[in-house]
Amino acid sequence: MALTLSERAAKHISNFLTKRGKGLGVRLGVKTSGCSGMAYKLEFVDVLSEDDVVFESHGVKIFTDAKSLAYIDGTELDFVKEGLNEGFKFHNPNIKSECGCGESFNV
């Protein structure tokens, strides 16, 4: 079981945490949402929860909960720039289908 970051994503998160002035890392999880059933949620972590599962990739900690990990195990979080747009991209090997807008997925 593992969650990983690309080097670009780790650098982006690390720089943002430095500018923010606090934070232990990022939390990657899922929530019920969208037309395909599940959507990612990504947020900064300031306090460790007792049920957190913690991974480290390129020096950045990634937090999740056991329920979310069942859907995102093996996922790599990347940071991409495409023309004028930039943002995080999730490479999740568990996905069976995604909605047309890319906001939700099904495993």
C-alpha positions in Angstrom: 0.0 0.0 0.0 1.4 3.4 -1.0 0.6 6.9 -2.1 3.4 8.8 -4.0 4.1 12.2 -5.4 6.0 13.0 -8.6 9.0 15.2 -8.1 7.1 18.2 -9.6 4.2 17.7 -7.1 6.5 17.3 -4.1 8.4 20.5 -5.1 5.1 22.4 -5.6 3.7 21.2 -2.2 6.9 21.9 -0.4 7.2 25.4 -1.8 3.5 26.1 -0.9 4.0 24.8 2.7 7.1 27.1 3.1 5.1 30.1 1.8 2.2 29.1 4.1 4.5 29.0 7.1 3.1 25.8 8.6 1.9 22.3 7.8 2.9 18.7 8.1 2.1 17.8 4.5 -1.0 17.1 2.5 -4.1 14.9 3.0 -5.4 12.9 0.0 -8.7 11.3 0.4 -12.0 10.6 -1.4 -15.6 11.7 -0.9 -18.8 10.6 -2.4 -19.6 13.0 -5.2 -20.2 13.6 -8.8 -21.8 11.5 -11.5 -19.3 8.6 -11.2 -19.5 8.2 -7.4 -16.2 9.3 -5.9 -14.1 12.5 -6.0 -10.7 13.4 -4.7 -10.2 15.8 -1.8 -6.8 17.4 -1.2 -6.0 19.6 1.8 -3.1 20.7 4.0 -2.5 18.9 7.2 -1.6 20.9 10.3 -2.5 18.3 13.0 -2.0 14.5 12.8 -5.2 12.5 13.4 -4.9 9.2 15.3 -6.4 7.3 12.3 -4.0 8.8 9.7 -2.0 6.5 7.5 1.2 8.4 6.5 3.4 8.0 3.5 6.5 10.0 2.5 7.5 10.8 -1.1 10.4 13.0 -2.2 10.5 14.5 1.4 6.8 15.4 1.6 4.4 13.6 3.8 1.1 12.4 2.4 -1.7 11.6 4.9 -4.9 9.6 4.3 -7.4 7.5 6.2 -7.9 3.7 5.8 -11.3 4.1 4.1 -9.9 6.4 1.4 -6.8 4.3 1.0 -9.0 1.4 -0.2 -9.9 3.5 -3.3 -6.6 5.3 -3.9 -3.9 2.8 -3.1 -1.1 3.0 -5.6 -2.1 6.6 -6.7 0.6 9.0 -7.8 -0.2 12.7 -7.4 1.5 14.8 -10.2 1.6 18.5 -10.8 1.2 19.4 -14.5 1.3 22.6 -16.6 -0.7 22.5 -19.8 -0.6 25.8 -21.6 -1.9 28.5 -19.3 -3.4 25.9 -16.9 -1.7 24.1 -14.1 -2.8 21.8 -11.3 -2.7 18.4 -9.7 -3.4 15.3 -11.7 -4.2 11.9 -10.1 -2.8 8.7 -11.6 -5.0 6.1 -9.8 -4.5 2.5 -11.0 -7.8 1.5 -9.4 -10.1 3.6 -11.6 -12.6 1.6 -13.7 -14.4 4.7 -15.2 -14.4 8.5 -15.0 -17.1 11.1 -15.7 -16.8 13.2 -18.8 -15.8 16.3 -16.9 -13.0 14.5 -15.0 -14.3 15.5 -11.6 -15.3 12.1 -10.3 -14.4 8.4 -10.8 -15.6 4.9 -10.0 -13.5 1.9 -8.8 
